[in-house]
């Protein structure tokens, strides 16, 4: 197949491209001409087309002649800051241009557009007890990133319904790259200390966290009335698996899928493991904020394209502790300055 990937120099796009190149496909990346990571992609054996997502003619030129398009390019929180206008131009207009260019590409067999679980409100007051299906919760995010992705999804559905464009939507949960788990900020007491440092309404929590750090408790189990937080994340390797299973699978045309790892995790299960592995003490603290407490229902992706994720949080930790950054195997590691590292 001839595959075009927008946003190819990102931590996900790089590894998806690397997989499909090694699988024998002809991969082209579409990227901003001043992207400093383009040389890295060329070394992997990837062709490069430069241009802007906001420019329809640039996008048409890049997409022409390709069988498959993975649209990953976007403005998102970790890459910013971006203005509301930039979120709209890149994520909404950019997706419109990809859809238009795909519609005019006679060779196109499949377009997969990347979306996010940030389109839904995942943090209500008492968490979400039942697994979340793709349309169980109204997409009513108002932050510009989430809202721009809602608009982009609606555009995709319009092009399938009105034009029969073979487009699918793939929503990621929070993504972990390799070597990003053990130092993730939300496993550490210092992260929450900084969260409440200037919060005058919660000085009691701030002082409690400060005392825990002084006691040497660097890891933390955040709780809501004594109940551990819960989260559902995904490893980049399972994202690659999803693209491989979805590509040109007609069962997925016109549909939206939420993907995540094989199961969610509780902080109360993970932190004791990290404590033992990293030789760090931990504590449990009730946090006076809406909790992280949710997991996703993966039944649609399992049924329609045999999605079978294999990397849970514990296998990610084991892999990280037993691997070397100098010998990282088939995965291209994320740049140090972009990892979800503990910075506090």
Protein Blocks (a to p, Z undefined) as FASTA:
>chain_A
ZZddehklpmklmmmmmmmmmnopacdddddfklcklmmmmmnopacdeddfklmklmmm
mmgopabdcdfbdcdfklmccdfklmmmmmmmmmmmmmmmmmmmmkbmbdcddddfklpc
fbbfkopfbacdfklpccfbfbfklmmmmmmmmmmmmmmmmnopacddddddddddehil
mmgmklpfklmmmmmmmmmklmmmmmmmmmmmmnopabccddeehiacddddddfklmmm
mmmmmnopaklgopacddddfbdcdfklmmmmmmmmnopacddddddbddddddddfklm
mmmnopacfbdfklmmmmmmmpcfklnojaccddfklcccdfZZ
